[in-house]
Amino acid sequence: MSEAGRNFMTSTGLQLEEAIKPATINPARLLGMERKKGSIALGKAADLTLLDEELNVLMTIVGGEVVYTTMHFGDSISLNF
């Protein structure tokens, strides 16, 4: 994910906020699943991936359950919105 994401952003010149759409909401729309998946909102599936600044995967959550993590108890993260 990290290398592909960086390559995509470099080749398109898009910032992360726009570059993430081809991997999230756009496929959900194409599959007719945008009401359940593709973005974070109340009532949608709790499936998401937490990335660091270099787009490395820190955590994956499926159905609200952590299924992968590189983080340890007590680790802190900075959220930039």
VMD Tcl script that draws the C-alpha trace (Angstrom):
set ca {
  {0.00 0.00 0.00}
  {2.67 2.50 0.95}
  {4.72 2.27 -2.24}
  {1.65 2.14 -4.48}
  {0.08 5.10 -2.68}
  {3.23 7.20 -2.88}
  {3.67 6.34 -6.58}
  {0.06 7.24 -7.32}
  {0.34 10.57 -5.50}
  {3.63 11.39 -7.25}
  {2.35 10.51 -10.71}
  {-0.96 12.34 -10.34}
  {0.16 15.26 -8.20}
  {-2.81 14.68 -5.89}
  {-2.77 15.27 -2.15}
  {-3.67 12.35 0.12}
  {-7.25 13.56 0.64}
  {-7.96 13.20 -3.09}
  {-5.57 10.34 -3.85}
  {-7.31 8.03 -1.37}
  {-10.64 8.15 -3.21}
  {-9.60 5.69 -5.97}
  {-9.07 3.09 -3.22}
  {-12.14 3.88 -1.10}
  {-15.34 5.64 -2.16}
  {-14.87 5.30 -5.94}
  {-14.80 1.46 -5.94}
  {-17.71 1.40 -3.49}
  {-19.73 3.56 -5.89}
  {-18.82 1.40 -8.89}
  {-20.01 -1.68 -6.98}
  {-23.17 0.04 -5.73}
  {-21.99 -0.30 -2.12}
  {-21.45 3.36 -1.23}
  {-24.24 3.29 1.38}
  {-22.37 0.62 3.35}
  {-18.68 1.06 2.45}
  {-16.14 3.50 1.02}
  {-16.15 6.20 3.70}
  {-16.43 6.61 7.45}
  {-19.95 7.45 8.56}
  {-22.58 6.38 11.07}
  {-24.27 3.18 9.90}
  {-21.50 2.14 7.50}
  {-19.33 -0.96 7.87}
  {-16.53 -0.42 10.36}
  {-13.83 -1.51 7.89}
  {-10.81 0.78 7.72}
  {-7.05 0.96 7.58}
  {-4.97 3.36 9.66}
  {-1.87 4.65 7.86}
  {1.12 6.68 9.04}
  {2.56 9.73 7.26}
  {4.49 7.50 4.83}
  {1.33 5.47 4.05}
  {2.56 2.41 5.96}
  {-0.25 0.31 7.43}
  {-0.48 0.69 11.20}
  {-3.80 -1.06 11.79}
  {-6.60 -2.76 9.88}
  {-10.12 -2.98 11.31}
  {-12.81 -5.22 9.77}
  {-16.34 -5.20 11.15}
  {-15.16 -3.09 14.05}
  {-12.52 -5.65 15.11}
  {-8.76 -5.11 14.87}
  {-7.43 -7.81 12.54}
  {-3.91 -6.43 12.07}
  {-1.78 -3.99 14.00}
  {1.83 -2.92 14.28}
  {0.95 -0.79 17.28}
  {1.46 -1.75 20.92}
  {-0.52 -0.84 24.00}
  {0.48 2.65 25.04}
  {1.61 3.76 21.56}
  {0.35 7.22 20.71}
  {-0.69 8.51 17.32}
  {-1.27 11.97 15.94}
  {-4.43 12.46 13.92}
  {-4.29 15.19 11.31}
  {-7.65 16.13 9.80}
}
mol new
graphics top color blue
foreach p $ca { graphics top sphere $p radius 0.5 }
foreach p [lrange $ca 0 end-1] q [lrange $ca 1 end] { graphics top cylinder $p $q radius 0.2 }
display resetview
